[in-house]
């Protein structure tokens, strides 16, 4: 009997440990301002990202990251080709000195590391129309940023996930002869913008559906009046005037 109780107690402890809720992971910081740029001949482009459209305005809940990317890129493609462009972003190169970083309202002097992975939506390249070109496409980014108080990355200050969306503009030059290709892309600029909240999108969709349903109901009602008695003619004409 005693062994049975001990076994039951041990089993209960094991089940409690297995079912104990783990701490929830922090939500990623949503980037809604700033930009990322990658070029074909500039190896260490700087960036500035923030959680509001204007990165110069910082409140007690904002985040602002500034650092250096260790990436460059270029592409050749032709007219009519389905192009999957390089997404601005890449590995973060530690700066040579401490930079001012703001994370959820807290200011640090830190050296950043991590990566920012950008994805630009594919597009079909149009026929060239001049010596240079600029094509804009939707863009999303996900990444991780860590901050350290020393260049040896021994004293960690923060570590956060980031996400954001906006548009990316791909620009460069064209070749009239088509050799080696119609387009030579050498600049990729991603600009972040606020994303509508799900509740706002749902409210907008509900309003559109209601408007469509109202128009459909009104058309059906007016068509039914066409088959009614002659006395309904004036009513039908009045209602038609409100369409």
Order of alpha helices (4+ residues) and beta strands (2+ residues): alpha-beta-beta-beta-beta-beta-beta-beta-beta-beta-beta-beta-beta-beta-alpha-alpha
